[in-house]
């Protein structure tokens, strides 16, 4: 899964080829769920709607098109099963994330703290629940207190750089730091216990121990970002 902010921030000549490369990578690697952050919302919503139709597993429970719409633009969540454990991944977007969207006048974000009905449904049907999105430390803390039964919150916000817990909820960072990408690996046991490992991989295409995605970038001829 990916918690958002994966798109190139600048809308330059490399934006579209990098975006298309990412689409292919996520589908090739069989991602279960990804969500959208402020960087993705710099693009038109139509881009992500088309990507979703093309098979990109976008989840976002509280993003609506049209001020009166009651149906989210994307799937609210996705389920997957590992070792007999039924896990749900819920994507959430913060209201501030659509401030620079070219479609800001047409989209509506429902407060992620006010979707109790949906969360009750997901929690009731799942053994393990993860929230993904661009959350600051304060926002992640508030989400954990609002939904204390959630097992894991993964944030791509650059201000959230350390693991912490709120009650029984683990909050974990996941994003790029300079020449490094930071990830978490989660092992889930049938007892509902979980083990988290922090993983760091280099993102410099000149270094042999590279990530698969950056190798794809190198092979594509797209210039490395500075």
N, C-alpha and C positions, 0 to 999 in steps of 0.2 A: 504494500500500500504506500501511497505518497500523500503527504499532508499539505500539498500546494506550494506555491511560489517556485515552480519549476520552470516557468516560461521566462525567456529572456526579457528583462525589464524594458530595455530600449526597443522601440519599434523602428528597427533599422533594416537594411537590406538582408541581413542574416536572420531576421526574426522568423520568417515563414519557413525557410529550410530547416532551422533548428527545431521549430515547432513540429513540423512534419516528421522529422527524425525521432523526436520524442514520442509522437503518436505510435510510430512503428515499434519503437523499443518497448513501450508499455504493453502493447498487444503481444509482441513476440515473447516477452517474459511472463505473460499470463498474470499480470497484476490483478488482484481481487478488487481493489478500490483505490481511487484517487479523488481528491477534492480540489477546489479552486481557492486561490488566495488573492491578495491585492494585485500581484503581478499578472495573473491570468485575467483579472477583471479590467486591465488596461486595454484588452482587446474586446471586440464586439462579442456579445453573447452568442451571436449566430455562429461564430467560429467553434465554440464549445458545444453548441447544440448539434452541429454537423459532426464533430468529433465523437460525441456520444452515439449518434446514429450509426457511425462507422465502427463502433465497437469499443470505444474508450470507456472504461468502467467508472464514469464520473458519479460521485454521490454528493448530494448537498440537500439537506433536509429543509432548509429554511430560506431558499432563494426562489422568488416567484417573479413571473413576467406578467405585468399588468397589476395595477393597484388593488384590484378586487379578486384576483385569482386565488383559489384555494388549493391548487395542485402545484407542487414544486416543479421547477423546470427539469430537474434531474431526479433520478432515484434518490430517495431519502437515505437509504442504507443498502448494504449488501450482506448476505450471509455466506459463510463458508464453513467447512467442517474439517477439523484436524484432530486425529487421534480420538475420534468419537466426541469431540467437544464442538458444540454449535456456537460459532462466533459471529457477531454482527459488527460491522464497521459503519459508523454514522458520520457523514460529512457535515460540517457546520461552517457557515461563513459569518464574519462579524459585520455589523452595519457599516463600519468605517471602510471596509474593503471595497465597497462599490463607489466610493466618492469620486474616483477618477474614471469610472466606466463611461464609455461613449453612450451607453444605454441607461445611464443613471436615472433618467426621467421615466423610463419604462419598467425598471426592475424594483422589486420590493424585498427587503430582508426582514423576516420576522425575528424578533429577539431570540437568540439561542437559549436564553434562560426561561422562555415561556412556551416550550414545546413539551410540556409534561405528559400530555396524552400520548404523543408519539413515543416518547421515551419509556413510558410504562408498557406500551405494546412490545417494544423491542426487548426490554429487560425481561419481560415475562416469558418470551419465546427463545431466549438465548442463555447459554451457559457463561458467555464471556462477551463483554461489550467494550469496544474501543471508539473514542471520538477523535476525529482528525480535523485539523484546520490551522489557520494562522492565529494563534492565541498568545497574547502577552502573558507574563507571569500572573498578573492580577486577574486576567480573564480566565486562565486555566484554573486558578484557585477557586474562582467563583463558580465555574462549571462543575468542578469536583464537589463543591458544597451543595450545589443545586441538585446534582444527580449522584449521590454518594455510592450508589450501587455500580456505577461504571468502574471497570477494572483498570483501564488505561486511557490516558489522553496524550496524543502525539501532536506536537506543535512545530510548524515550520517558521515561526516568528523568530527573527534573529536576536531579539532581546531575551529569549528563553534559552539559556545555554547550559543549564544544569538540571539533573534529575532531582525531583523532590516528591514527597507523598503528601496527600491530604486525606486523612483517615486511611482507608484501604486502597485509595486510588493512586496509581503511579502516574506522574506527569513526566514526559520524556521529550527532549529536544530532538529534532531531526532536520538537518539542513546542511547547507554548504558554509564552510568557514575558510575563506581564502582559497588555498590550494587543496583543501580537504573536504570530503563529504562525510558527514556523521550519520550513522544509521543505528537502529536497534534491532536485535534479533530476539524474538520472544519464543520461549519453549513453554507450551501449555500442557499440563498434565490433567488427567481425568478428574483429579481431586480438586480442580479449579485453582490449583497453585500455578504460579508462573515464575519464570526466571528470565531476567533481562540481561543482555550483554551489549555493551557499547562497542561499536565497530567504527574504525576510521580507515578510509581509503584515500589514496592520492587522486587528484584530479588533473594533474599536469600530464599532458600527452607525451612529454619527453621522458617521463619516468616509466620504466618497464612495468612495475607493479601498478597497473592502471585499472580503472573501472571499465567495464564492458561498454557502458554508454559513451565515455570519452574516447574509447577506441573507435566506436562508430563515427563519432564526430571527426576524428582524424582521417578515417578512411573516406569520408564524404567529401573532403576538400574544403569544408567550412573552416574559416580561420578561427583559432582559439580566441576566446574572450580575454580581454586584458583586465 
